[in-house]
Amino acid sequence: MAEQTRNAKNVSVRMYEDEHQAMLDTCAALSGPDMKVEPSLLLTTAAVEEASRLGFTPSTGGSGVQSEPGTWENAPPQRVESFQRRVTITLHPLHLQVVRRAAEWAGTEVPRFIIGSMWRFIANRQHAEPRNAKLRATRVPEKYRT
């Protein structure tokens, strides 16, 4: 019998209530009659896209990126309140590897990298789909709207 390998890793992401609601609202806004966008897919897509923007891709692993930590303008705002929600998402190991490396480079933890990436993704989609009223109604922090 062949040895079983794992094709996914679970990552817990702690969220504030507004982050959780924005995630759910965005999933609903991007879903349609022939497809459903799940939170795990939304967060994975956002994080991999942001990691790629920073130079960390599944094919290169970030080999061309400076080893010195950089400045990441999409870091989510720091708050003093406690997280209210926790979502567990499933990431393919190739995606988790680049997200982890990008988060380290940006000087943040993987879950907060995923949240900052989500906000950037939502803002980008709002610009790309100005006629999507549900998506437009999702409140995004000011720093991501510019």
Accessible surface in RSA format (square Angstrom, percent):
REM  Atomic radii and reference values for relative SASA: ProtOr
REM  Chains: A
REM  Algorithm: Lee & Richards
REM  Probe-radius: 1.40
REM  Slices: 20
REM RES _ NUM      All-atoms   Total-Side   Main-Chain    Non-polar    All polar
REM                ABS   REL    ABS   REL    ABS   REL    ABS   REL    ABS   REL
RES MET A   1   230.45 119.3 139.87  92.6  90.58 215.7 118.22 100.5 112.24 148.7
RES ALA A   2    85.55  78.7  62.82  96.9  22.73  51.7  73.21 103.1  12.34  32.7
RES GLU A   3   158.48  91.0 128.91  97.5  29.57  70.4  55.07 106.5 103.41  84.4
RES GLN A   4   149.36  83.5 128.11  93.6  21.25  50.6  58.30 124.1  91.06  69.1
RES THR A   5   107.61  76.5  84.31  85.5  23.30  55.5  66.74  89.6  40.87  61.8
RES ARG A   6   162.04  68.0 139.85  71.3  22.18  52.8  70.31  96.1  91.73  55.6
RES ASN A   7   109.60  75.6  98.57  95.3  11.04  26.6  25.22  60.7  84.38  81.6
RES ALA A   8    29.84  27.4  28.73  44.3   1.11   2.5  28.73  40.5   1.11   2.9
RES LYS A   9    87.92  42.9  87.60  53.7   0.32   0.8  42.30  38.1  45.62  48.6
RES ASN A  10   100.23  69.1  72.03  69.6  28.21  67.9  16.98  40.9  83.25  80.5
RES VAL A  11    19.32  12.7  14.96  13.5   4.36  10.5  19.32  16.8   0.00   0.0
RES SER A  12    52.75  44.6  38.70  51.6  14.06  32.4  21.57  45.9  31.18  43.7
RES VAL A  13     0.00   0.0   0.00   0.0   0.00   0.0   0.00   0.0   0.00   0.0
RES ARG A  14   109.74  46.1 109.41  55.8   0.33   0.8  33.28  45.5  76.46  46.3
RES MET A  15     0.00   0.0   0.00   0.0   0.00   0.0   0.00   0.0   0.00   0.0
RES TYR A  16    10.91   5.1  10.91   6.2   0.00   0.0   1.06   0.8   9.85  12.1
RES GLU A  17    69.93  40.2  69.29  52.4   0.64   1.5  49.82  96.4  20.11  16.4
RES ASP A  18    65.20  45.7  54.49  54.2  10.71  25.3  44.41 104.5  20.79  20.7
RES GLU A  19     1.36   0.8   1.36   1.0   0.00   0.0   0.00   0.0   1.36   1.1
RES HIS A  20    19.95  10.9  19.95  13.9   0.00   0.0   6.53   6.7  13.42  15.6
RES GLN A  21    84.51  47.3  84.51  61.8   0.00   0.0  36.01  76.7  48.49  36.8
RES ALA A  22     4.41   4.1   1.95   3.0   2.47   5.6   3.79   5.3   0.62   1.6
RES MET A  23     1.92   1.0   1.92   1.3   0.00   0.0   1.92   1.6   0.00   0.0
RES LEU A  24    70.79  39.4  65.73  47.0   5.05  12.7  66.20  46.5   4.58  12.3
RES ASP A  25    53.54  37.5  49.35  49.1   4.19   9.9  12.67  29.8  40.87  40.8
RES THR A  26     0.00   0.0   0.00   0.0   0.00   0.0   0.00   0.0   0.00   0.0
RES CYS A  27     9.18   6.9   9.05  10.1   0.12   0.3   9.18  23.3   0.00   0.0
RES ALA A  28    54.18  49.8  41.39  63.9  12.78  29.1  49.39  69.6   4.78  12.7
RES ALA A  29    10.74   9.9   0.00   0.0  10.74  24.4   0.00   0.0  10.74  28.4
RES LEU A  30    18.37  10.2   9.34   6.7   9.03  22.7  12.63   8.9   5.74  15.4
RES SER A  31    34.98  29.6  16.98  22.7  18.00  41.5  16.02  34.1  18.96  26.6
RES GLY A  32    33.15  40.9   0.00   N/A  33.15  40.9  21.08  57.9  12.06  27.0
RES PRO A  33   151.77 110.6 104.73  95.5  47.04 171.0 119.02  98.3  32.75 203.5
RES ASP A  34   134.65  94.3  97.20  96.7  37.45  88.6  47.29 111.3  87.37  87.1
RES MET A  35   111.32  57.6  98.01  64.9  13.31  31.7  75.41  64.1  35.90  47.6
RES LYS A  36   149.64  73.0 127.98  78.5  21.66  51.6  76.65  69.0  72.99  77.7
RES VAL A  37    16.22  10.7  14.75  13.4   1.47   3.5  14.75  12.8   1.47   4.0
RES GLU A  38    82.80  47.5  82.71  62.6   0.09   0.2  40.76  78.8  42.04  34.3
RES PRO A  39    33.37  24.3  33.37  30.4   0.00   0.0  33.37  27.5   0.00   0.0
RES SER A  40    33.55  28.4  31.78  42.4   1.77   4.1  28.25  60.2   5.30   7.4
RES LEU A  41   101.26  56.4  96.55  69.1   4.71  11.8 100.41  70.5   0.86   2.3
RES LEU A  42     2.72   1.5   0.99   0.7   1.73   4.3   2.72   1.9   0.00   0.0
RES LEU A  43     0.00   0.0   0.00   0.0   0.00   0.0   0.00   0.0   0.00   0.0
RES THR A  44    17.41  12.4  17.38  17.6   0.03   0.1  16.41  22.0   1.00   1.5
RES THR A  45    55.11  39.2  49.31  50.0   5.80  13.8  43.06  57.8  12.04  18.2
RES ALA A  46     1.35   1.2   0.00   0.0   1.35   3.1   0.06   0.1   1.29   3.4
RES ALA A  47     0.00   0.0   0.00   0.0   0.00   0.0   0.00   0.0   0.00   0.0
RES VAL A  48    25.03  16.5  25.03  22.7   0.00   0.0  25.03  21.8   0.00   0.0
RES GLU A  49    82.09  47.1  74.46  56.3   7.63  18.2  39.70  76.8  42.40  34.6
RES GLU A  50     5.06   2.9   4.12   3.1   0.94   2.2   1.84   3.6   3.23   2.6
RES ALA A  51     0.00   0.0   0.00   0.0   0.00   0.0   0.00   0.0   0.00   0.0
RES SER A  52    43.75  37.0  31.25  41.7  12.50  28.8  23.45  49.9  20.30  28.4
RES ARG A  53   124.81  52.4  89.59  45.7  35.22  83.9  68.62  93.8  56.19  34.1
RES LEU A  54    26.96  15.0  11.54   8.3  15.42  38.8  16.45  11.6  10.51  28.3
RES GLY A  55    29.99  37.0   0.00   N/A  29.99  37.0  24.67  67.7   5.32  11.9
RES PHE A  56     5.96   3.0   5.96   3.7   0.00   0.0   5.96   3.6   0.00   0.0
RES THR A  57    35.93  25.6  35.93  36.4   0.00   0.0  35.17  47.2   0.76   1.1
RES PRO A  58    55.66  40.6  35.51  32.4  20.14  73.2  36.54  30.2  19.11 118.8
RES SER A  59   107.88  91.2  64.53  86.1  43.35  99.9  56.42 120.1  51.46  72.1
RES THR A  60    73.96  52.6  55.97  56.7  17.99  42.9  60.57  81.4  13.39  20.2
RES GLY A  61    11.02  13.6   0.00   N/A  11.02  13.6  10.28  28.2   0.74   1.7
RES GLY A  62     2.82   3.5   0.00   N/A   2.82   3.5   0.00   0.0   2.82   6.3
RES SER A  63    95.89  81.0  59.26  79.1  36.63  84.4  48.44 103.1  47.46  66.5
RES GLY A  64    79.37  97.9   0.00   N/A  79.37  97.9  43.08 118.2  36.29  81.3
RES VAL A  65    31.81  20.9  11.00  10.0  20.81  50.2  16.16  14.0  15.66  42.5
RES GLN A  66   134.67  75.3 121.53  88.8  13.13  31.3  47.19 100.4  87.48  66.3
RES SER A  67   114.34  96.6  79.38 105.9  34.96  80.5  56.53 120.4  57.81  81.0
RES GLU A  68   124.02  71.2 121.02  91.6   3.00   7.2  42.64  82.5  81.38  66.4
RES PRO A  69    98.93  72.1  77.76  70.9  21.16  76.9  77.86  64.3  21.07 130.9
RES GLY A  70    26.66  32.9   0.00   N/A  26.66  32.9  13.70  37.6  12.96  29.0
RES THR A  71   123.62  87.9 104.73 106.2  18.89  45.0  71.92  96.6  51.70  78.2
RES TRP A  72    15.89   6.4   1.39   0.7  14.50  34.0   1.39   0.7  14.50  23.5
RES GLU A  73    99.90  57.4  85.66  64.8  14.24  33.9  63.96 123.7  35.94  29.3
RES ASN A  74     3.25   2.2   3.25   3.1   0.00   0.0   0.00   0.0   3.25   3.1
RES ALA A  75    35.33  32.5  34.62  53.4   0.71   1.6  34.62  48.8   0.71   1.9
RES PRO A  76    11.06   8.1   4.01   3.7   7.04  25.6   4.01   3.3   7.04  43.8
RES PRO A  77    56.11  40.9  43.16  39.3  12.95  47.1  53.30  44.0   2.81  17.5
RES GLN A  78   174.62  97.6 145.81 106.6  28.82  68.6  62.36 132.7 112.27  85.1
RES ARG A  79    72.54  30.5  44.81  22.8  27.73  66.0  25.54  34.9  47.00  28.5
RES VAL A  80   162.50 106.9 126.71 114.7  35.79  86.2 132.83 115.4  29.67  80.5
RES GLU A  81    86.29  49.5  69.27  52.4  17.02  40.5  35.94  69.5  50.35  41.1
RES SER A  82    90.29  76.3  76.26 101.8  14.03  32.3  43.35  92.3  46.95  65.8
RES PHE A  83    64.18  32.1  40.55  25.1  23.63  61.5  40.55  24.6  23.63  67.6
RES GLN A  84    99.50  55.6  65.44  47.8  34.05  81.1  42.47  90.4  57.02  43.2
RES ARG A  85   101.99  42.8  94.39  48.1   7.60  18.1  19.70  26.9  82.29  49.9
RES ARG A  86   170.41  71.6 137.69  70.2  32.72  77.9  23.26  31.8 147.15  89.2
RES VAL A  87    23.73  15.6  20.17  18.3   3.55   8.6  23.73  20.6   0.00   0.0
RES THR A  88    80.49  57.2  52.53  53.3  27.95  66.6  34.11  45.8  46.38  70.1
RES ILE A  89     1.04   0.6   0.42   0.3   0.62   1.5   1.04   0.7   0.00   0.0
RES THR A  90    66.17  47.1  55.80  56.6  10.37  24.7  32.35  43.4  33.83  51.1
RES LEU A  91     0.55   0.3   0.00   0.0   0.55   1.4   0.55   0.4   0.00   0.0
RES HIS A  92    75.77  41.4  69.55  48.3   6.22  15.9  48.64  50.1  27.13  31.6
RES PRO A  93    43.21  31.5  37.24  33.9   5.97  21.7  38.65  31.9   4.56  28.3
RES LEU A  94    95.89  53.4  95.40  68.2   0.49   1.2  95.69  67.2   0.20   0.5
RES HIS A  95    60.19  32.9  60.19  41.8   0.00   0.0  34.95  36.0  25.23  29.4
RES LEU A  96    11.80   6.6  11.80   8.4   0.00   0.0  11.80   8.3   0.00   0.0
RES GLN A  97    87.36  48.8  84.53  61.8   2.82   6.7  24.83  52.9  62.53  47.4
RES VAL A  98     0.56   0.4   0.56   0.5   0.00   0.0   0.56   0.5   0.00   0.0
RES VAL A  99     0.00   0.0   0.00   0.0   0.00   0.0   0.00   0.0   0.00   0.0
RES ARG A 100   110.92  46.6 110.92  56.5   0.00   0.0  31.79  43.4  79.13  48.0
RES ARG A 101   100.64  42.3  97.67  49.8   2.96   7.1  24.78  33.9  75.86  46.0
RES ALA A 102     0.00   0.0   0.00   0.0   0.00   0.0   0.00   0.0   0.00   0.0
RES ALA A 103     0.77   0.7   0.77   1.2   0.00   0.0   0.77   1.1   0.00   0.0
RES GLU A 104   113.11  64.9  96.18  72.8  16.93  40.3  45.38  87.8  67.73  55.3
RES TRP A 105    43.22  17.3  36.06  17.5   7.16  16.8  42.64  22.7   0.58   0.9
RES ALA A 106    16.49  15.2   0.00   0.0  16.49  37.5   0.22   0.3  16.27  43.1
RES GLY A 107    66.31  81.8   0.00   N/A  66.31  81.8  32.41  88.9  33.91  75.9
RES THR A 108    35.80  25.5  16.84  17.1  18.95  45.2  15.81  21.2  19.99  30.2
RES GLU A 109   111.57  64.1 104.19  78.8   7.37  17.6  49.47  95.7  62.10  50.7
RES VAL A 110    23.69  15.6  20.88  18.9   2.81   6.8  20.88  18.1   2.81   7.6
RES PRO A 111    27.44  20.0  27.44  25.0   0.00   0.0  27.44  22.7   0.00   0.0
RES ARG A 112    34.27  14.4  34.27  17.5   0.00   0.0  25.84  35.3   8.42   5.1
RES PHE A 113     0.00   0.0   0.00   0.0   0.00   0.0   0.00   0.0   0.00   0.0
RES ILE A 114     0.00   0.0   0.00   0.0   0.00   0.0   0.00   0.0   0.00   0.0
RES ILE A 115     0.00   0.0   0.00   0.0   0.00   0.0   0.00   0.0   0.00   0.0
RES GLY A 116     0.00   0.0   0.00   N/A   0.00   0.0   0.00   0.0   0.00   0.0
RES SER A 117     0.98   0.8   0.00   0.0   0.98   2.3   0.00   0.0   0.98   1.4
RES MET A 118     0.00   0.0   0.00   0.0   0.00   0.0   0.00   0.0   0.00   0.0
RES TRP A 119     2.15   0.9   2.15   1.0   0.00   0.0   1.51   0.8   0.65   1.1
RES ARG A 120    37.50  15.7  37.50  19.1   0.00   0.0  13.84  18.9  23.66  14.3
RES PHE A 121    14.99   7.5  14.19   8.8   0.80   2.1  14.80   9.0   0.19   0.5
RES ILE A 122     0.00   0.0   0.00   0.0   0.00   0.0   0.00   0.0   0.00   0.0
RES ALA A 123     1.20   1.1   0.63   1.0   0.57   1.3   1.11   1.6   0.09   0.2
RES ASN A 124    59.71  41.2  54.31  52.5   5.40  13.0  21.81  52.5  37.90  36.6
RES ARG A 125    81.08  34.0  81.08  41.3   0.00   0.0  17.42  23.8  63.66  38.6
RES GLN A 126    30.83  17.2  24.72  18.1   6.11  14.5  12.87  27.4  17.96  13.6
RES HIS A 127   123.51  67.5 100.87  70.1  22.65  57.9  76.59  78.9  46.93  54.6
RES ALA A 128    75.01  69.0  38.36  59.2  36.65  83.4  50.08  70.5  24.93  66.0
RES GLU A 129    48.79  28.0  43.04  32.6   5.75  13.7  29.44  57.0  19.35  15.8
RES PRO A 130    81.49  59.4  76.16  69.4   5.33  19.4  76.98  63.6   4.51  28.0
RES ARG A 131   227.21  95.4 201.96 102.9  25.25  60.1  78.10 106.7 149.11  90.4
RES ASN A 132    30.14  20.8  20.93  20.2   9.21  22.2  14.32  34.5  15.82  15.3
RES ALA A 133    61.70  56.7  53.64  82.8   8.06  18.3  53.90  75.9   7.80  20.7
RES LYS A 134   131.68  64.2 121.29  74.4  10.39  24.7  82.50  74.3  49.18  52.4
RES LEU A 135     0.07   0.0   0.07   0.1   0.00   0.0   0.07   0.1   0.00   0.0
RES ARG A 136   137.96  57.9 118.32  60.3  19.63  46.7  50.33  68.8  87.63  53.1
RES ALA A 137    78.46  72.1  48.78  75.3  29.68  67.5  61.31  86.3  17.15  45.4
RES THR A 138     6.06   4.3   0.69   0.7   5.37  12.8   1.78   2.4   4.28   6.5
RES ARG A 139   200.67  84.3 185.84  94.7  14.83  35.3  80.06 109.4 120.61  73.1
RES VAL A 140     6.35   4.2   0.67   0.6   5.68  13.7   1.86   1.6   4.49  12.2
RES PRO A 141    31.89  23.2  20.10  18.3  11.79  42.9  31.14  25.7   0.76   4.7
RES GLU A 142   108.85  62.5 104.52  79.1   4.33  10.3  60.42 116.9  48.43  39.5
RES LYS A 143    88.61  43.2  67.19  41.2  21.42  51.0  55.03  49.5  33.58  35.8
RES TYR A 144     0.09   0.0   0.09   0.1   0.00   0.0   0.09   0.1   0.00   0.0
RES ARG A 145   113.20  47.5 100.19  51.1  13.01  31.0  44.79  61.2  68.40  41.5
RES THR A 146   132.66  94.4  83.46  84.6  49.20 117.3  93.89 126.1  38.77  58.6
END  Absolute sums over single chains surface
CHAIN  1 A     8685.1       6940.6       1744.4       4653.9       4031.1
END  Absolute sums over all chains
TOTAL          8685.1       6940.6       1744.4       4653.9       4031.1
